[in-house]
Amino acid sequence: MFQSKKNVLYTPWKAFIIYIVITLFLNFFGPWDYINYNKFLVLVYMMLFLSMGTFTYRYAISKSIAREKYTSRKPRLNLNPLLVTRLSIFVSLILYLYLLYEKYLMFGPPDFTNNIFETINSAYNDKGFTFTLSYWLYSYLFAFDILAKILGLYYFKKLSLLYRFMLILTFTLSLAYTILYDGNQKAVGDMIVYVLSVIILLYLKSNKKFKIRHIISILILVFATLYLFIANLTERISGWGWVPYTLDGHAYANYDHWMVRYLPEDLKIGGMAIFNYISNGYYGLSLCLQLPFIWSMGFGSSFAFQEIVTRWFNINDYAYGASYPVRMNQAFGYDGYVNWVSIFPWLASDFTFFGAIIFICVFIYIYAIAWYKSIKCGNWISIVLFAHLNIFLLYIPNNNQLFQTKTSFIATLVIFILWLIFKDTSNNELVKKR
């Protein structure tokens, strides 16, 4: 039976290549015109990355298949994924209840408006970050939320009615918290990635063939998601009283470009912002590729790691070399903390640009194994890691997303540790319908 599933083993990587090609196309030929942009340098670098990534992914899959054929070693530790799922749902639900409770005490009842996007951006602009115990707990227990949403969806039919209700309530409260008190659309985007990852995994495991109606449904979902983000960005930018015409004097918006010309007038600004959001990181990459390497001693790759280590060991910022994005701002006046620069300059600050590709290939290797184990035996932690690393891959044109905040850094570390411990667990004998 598994022989029929071999065709899907390379599906995630094929989708990723298409995604990167699309973002490069939008960057090279989209509605933003860049000054002194070395597109050839970026194209060569990205082709090298995709070539090395493809070799790594194929090697990981072939090695996983070979290991399954000749290895009969049983895992030392087994853990029932339904227990993990129920515990995670319970913890996540309590966290969101506590978050909403503390925000209610701080800001009172939410300001409902006739426009949901206005409500979201009111939360984003007017309810700035304030330290609370609930958010501190959320920062360190965020892994439970990820486990709850991914495993809860995957094992939904195997959960009792009580836990199904708790899972739906958890999703509802997380959306309510984002819309009413947080306003960060990335949280909604991450949730969509997790949900789609599980849906695609379940669909491909079923060995069903894609039909026209399935493709149409996916396209409708994609365009609906884009519309929501465009509308939200339009509302946010309107609230700021800013129109995106230039990026630090290095890029200029062409509102008459064919990609945005036919958008409704009230969505053009948001549409231009979306194009900037998903593709302008390659321009920052081109600028950084022109700078010499100065080692940042391990502090340039991650905001979160830098903050944690410097605080614990009282290390001064001047004790190590500045990252590529910082030096890019110094050399070209293009702010890497305001504009995307892709993941590569951040990692290259510690590993060089070629080393950055190798570093990402390590994650691609793990990603391929996680996908194989998800398809082969439904290994619960591989499913979680696969869905979580989809966010890592999605943000490659932008930044080092999973390691840029303390919350995501700690959650990613926890998930990796769990994966190393339980990745060889077969769920076939552990999951029983209850």
Buried (B, 14 or more C-beta within 10 A) or exposed (E): EEEEBEEBBBEBBEEBBEBBEEBBEBBBEBBBEBBEBBBEEBBEBBEEBBEBBBEBBBBBBEBBBEEBEEEEEEEEEBBBBBEBBBEBBBBBBBBBBBBBEBBEEEBEEBEEEEEBBBBBBBBBEEBEEEEBEBBEBBBEBBBBBBBBBBBBBBBBEBBEEEBBEBBEBBBEBBBBBBBBBBBBBBBBBBBBBBBBBBBBBBEBBEEEEEEEEEEEEBEEBEEEBBBBBBBBBBBBBBBEEEBBEEBEEBBBBBBEBEBBEEBEEEBBBBBBBBBBBBBBBBBBBBBBBEBEEBEBEBBBBBBBBBBBBBEEEEBEEEEBBBBBBBBBBEEBEBBBEEBBBBBBBBBBBBBBBEEBBEBBBEBBBBBBBBBBBBBBBBBBBBBBBBBBBBBBBBBBBBBBBBBBBBBBBBBBBBBBEBBEBBBBBBBEEBBEEE
